[in-house]
Amino acid sequence: MPLDGDPEDIENTGISTHTIANYLRRCGADNAVMILDACRNGGQKSGEGIGRQTEAEARQTGVISLFSCSPDQYSYELDAIAQGAFTHALLEGLGIRGRCATVERLNQYLQHRVPELVSHHLGRVRQTPYTIAEPLNRSHLILMPQHANLADIATLKNERAIAPLAFSKPRRSKQCNRVLSANVP
């Protein structure tokens, strides 16, 4: 549900996560990422919300998906920092503080930082973000080349060495471009 959407009129004002995931899957980008910072409490009057169905769709479409919280939790806005805990941690993780180059490292950062922020600002409530990156090797994809280290590059090179056996020529080419685009000093 977009910010200006009406929970009483989901069909006309909502955006299906299935539609978004399909657009991302078909856009041609190799590293399409869907980021959902939304309250995902299944008990709301607007229906199931973004929960297990969205999780299943993300797994099926192969779109890397970052969720702000687990299906039985809320995604909290923090007045003291004038934004949500997840958004704040996401921006930190992709920036200088977190220096998260890969999906895997960003996920680790978010799983630590979001609960830390929520606990500090709100006390004993829970918000645990998680990531779906399937197949599992997609978690090694480099999102922020400027933060990549030699281990990130080595992982991609190893995948590149296996690529001739497992992937089509266009996919091998994309794999090679990922390795070449990561500039490590």
C-alpha positions as CSV (number, residue, x, y, z in Angstrom):
1,M,0.0,0.0,0.0
2,P,1.6,3.3,-1.0
3,L,1.7,6.2,1.5
4,D,-1.4,7.8,-0.1
5,G,-3.2,4.5,-0.6
6,D,-6.6,3.8,1.1
7,P,-6.7,0.5,3.1
8,E,-10.5,0.5,2.5
9,D,-9.9,0.6,-1.3
10,I,-6.9,-1.7,-1.9
11,E,-7.9,-2.7,-5.4
12,N,-7.9,0.9,-6.7
13,T,-5.2,2.5,-4.6
14,G,-2.8,-0.3,-3.8
15,I,0.1,-1.6,-5.8
16,S,0.5,-5.4,-5.9
17,T,4.0,-6.6,-4.8
18,H,3.6,-9.3,-7.4
19,T,3.3,-6.6,-10.1
20,I,6.4,-4.8,-8.8
21,A,8.4,-8.0,-8.6
22,N,7.5,-8.9,-12.1
23,Y,8.5,-5.5,-13.4
24,L,11.8,-5.8,-11.7
25,R,12.4,-9.3,-13.0
26,R,11.7,-8.3,-16.6
27,C,13.5,-4.9,-16.5
28,G,16.8,-6.4,-17.8
29,A,18.9,-5.3,-14.9
30,D,21.1,-8.1,-13.4
31,N,20.9,-6.7,-9.9
32,A,17.2,-5.7,-9.5
33,V,16.4,-5.2,-5.8
34,M,13.0,-4.8,-4.2
35,I,13.1,-2.9,-0.9
36,L,9.9,-3.0,1.1
37,D,9.8,-0.8,4.2
38,A,6.2,-1.4,5.3
39,C,4.3,-2.4,8.3
40,R,3.8,-6.1,7.8
41,N,1.4,-7.0,10.6
42,G,-1.0,-9.7,9.4
43,G,-3.7,-8.7,11.9
44,Q,-4.5,-5.3,10.3
45,K,-8.0,-4.7,8.9
46,S,-6.5,-4.2,5.4
47,G,-5.9,-7.9,5.0
48,E,-2.8,-10.0,5.3
49,G,-0.6,-7.1,4.3
50,I,2.9,-7.8,3.0
51,G,3.8,-11.1,4.5
52,R,4.2,-14.7,3.6
53,Q,2.6,-14.4,0.2
54,T,5.0,-11.6,-0.8
55,E,7.9,-13.7,0.6
56,A,6.8,-16.7,-1.6
57,E,6.5,-14.4,-4.7
58,A,10.0,-13.0,-4.1
59,R,11.4,-16.5,-3.9
60,Q,9.6,-17.5,-7.2
61,T,10.6,-14.4,-9.2
62,G,14.2,-14.4,-8.2
63,V,14.2,-10.7,-7.4
64,I,16.5,-9.8,-4.5
65,S,14.1,-8.6,-1.8
66,L,14.8,-6.6,1.4
67,F,12.0,-6.6,4.0
68,S,11.9,-4.1,6.8
69,C,10.5,-6.6,9.3
70,S,9.3,-10.1,9.7
71,P,5.6,-10.9,8.9
72,D,4.5,-10.8,12.5
73,Q,6.1,-7.4,13.3
74,Y,5.7,-3.7,12.7
75,S,8.1,-1.5,10.8
76,Y,8.7,1.5,13.1
77,E,9.1,5.2,12.4
78,L,11.5,6.9,14.8
79,D,10.5,10.5,15.6
80,A,14.0,11.3,17.0
81,I,15.6,10.7,13.6
82,A,12.6,11.6,11.5
83,Q,12.5,8.4,9.5
84,G,12.0,4.7,9.8
85,A,14.5,2.5,11.6
86,F,14.9,0.3,8.5
87,T,15.4,3.2,6.1
88,H,17.9,4.9,8.4
89,A,19.9,1.6,8.7
90,L,19.7,0.9,5.0
91,L,21.1,4.3,4.1
92,E,23.9,3.8,6.7
93,G,24.7,0.3,5.4
94,L,25.0,1.5,1.8
95,G,27.0,4.5,2.9
96,I,30.3,5.3,4.6
97,R,29.3,3.9,8.0
98,G,28.3,0.4,6.9
99,R,30.3,0.1,3.7
100,C,28.2,-2.9,2.7
101,A,29.2,-3.9,-0.9
102,T,27.2,-7.1,-1.2
103,V,23.6,-8.2,-0.5
104,E,24.9,-10.6,2.1
105,R,26.8,-7.9,4.1
106,L,23.9,-5.4,3.8
107,N,21.6,-8.1,5.2
108,Q,24.0,-8.7,8.1
109,Y,24.2,-5.0,8.8
110,L,20.5,-4.5,8.8
111,Q,19.8,-7.5,11.0
112,H,22.1,-6.0,13.6
113,R,21.5,-2.2,13.2
114,V,17.6,-2.1,12.9
115,P,17.0,-3.9,16.2
116,E,19.6,-1.7,17.8
117,L,17.9,1.5,16.6
118,V,14.5,0.3,17.6
119,S,15.6,-0.8,21.0
120,H,17.4,2.4,21.7
121,H,14.5,4.6,20.6
122,L,11.5,2.6,21.5
123,G,12.5,0.1,24.2
124,R,11.4,-3.5,24.2
125,V,9.7,-3.8,20.8
126,R,11.1,-6.0,18.0
127,Q,11.8,-5.3,14.3
128,T,13.9,-7.8,12.5
129,P,14.5,-7.2,8.8
130,Y,15.4,-10.0,6.4
131,T,16.5,-10.6,2.9
132,I,15.6,-13.1,0.2
133,A,18.3,-13.7,-2.4
134,E,17.7,-16.9,-4.3
135,P,19.5,-18.7,-5.5
136,L,21.8,-18.3,-2.6
137,N,24.8,-17.1,-4.7
138,R,22.8,-14.0,-5.5
139,S,23.6,-12.8,-2.0
140,H,27.2,-12.3,-3.2
141,L,26.2,-9.8,-5.9
142,I,27.9,-6.5,-5.5
143,L,25.5,-3.6,-5.0
144,M,28.1,-0.9,-4.1
145,P,31.3,-1.5,-6.1
146,Q,33.1,1.4,-4.2
147,H,32.8,-0.6,-1.0
148,A,33.9,-4.0,-2.5
149,N,36.9,-5.7,-1.0
150,L,39.2,-8.4,-2.3
151,A,37.1,-11.2,-0.8
152,D,34.0,-9.9,-2.7
153,I,36.0,-9.9,-5.9
154,A,37.4,-13.4,-5.2
155,T,33.9,-14.8,-4.7
156,L,32.7,-13.3,-8.0
157,K,35.8,-14.6,-9.8
158,N,35.1,-18.1,-8.4
159,E,31.6,-17.9,-9.7
160,R,32.9,-16.7,-13.0
161,A,35.2,-19.7,-13.2
162,I,32.2,-22.0,-12.8
163,A,30.0,-20.0,-15.1
164,P,31.2,-21.6,-18.4
165,L,29.9,-25.0,-17.1
166,A,26.6,-23.7,-15.7
167,F,25.5,-20.6,-17.5
168,S,24.6,-19.5,-21.0
169,K,27.0,-17.1,-22.9
170,P,25.0,-13.9,-22.0
171,R,25.0,-14.9,-18.3
172,R,28.7,-15.6,-18.4
173,S,29.3,-12.1,-19.9
174,K,27.2,-10.5,-17.1
175,Q,29.2,-12.4,-14.5
176,C,32.5,-11.1,-16.1
177,N,31.2,-7.6,-16.1
178,R,30.3,-7.8,-12.4
179,V,33.9,-8.8,-11.6
180,L,35.3,-6.0,-13.8
181,S,33.1,-3.3,-12.5
182,A,34.1,-3.7,-8.9
183,N,37.1,-1.4,-8.4
184,V,39.2,-2.4,-5.5
185,P,42.2,-0.1,-4.7
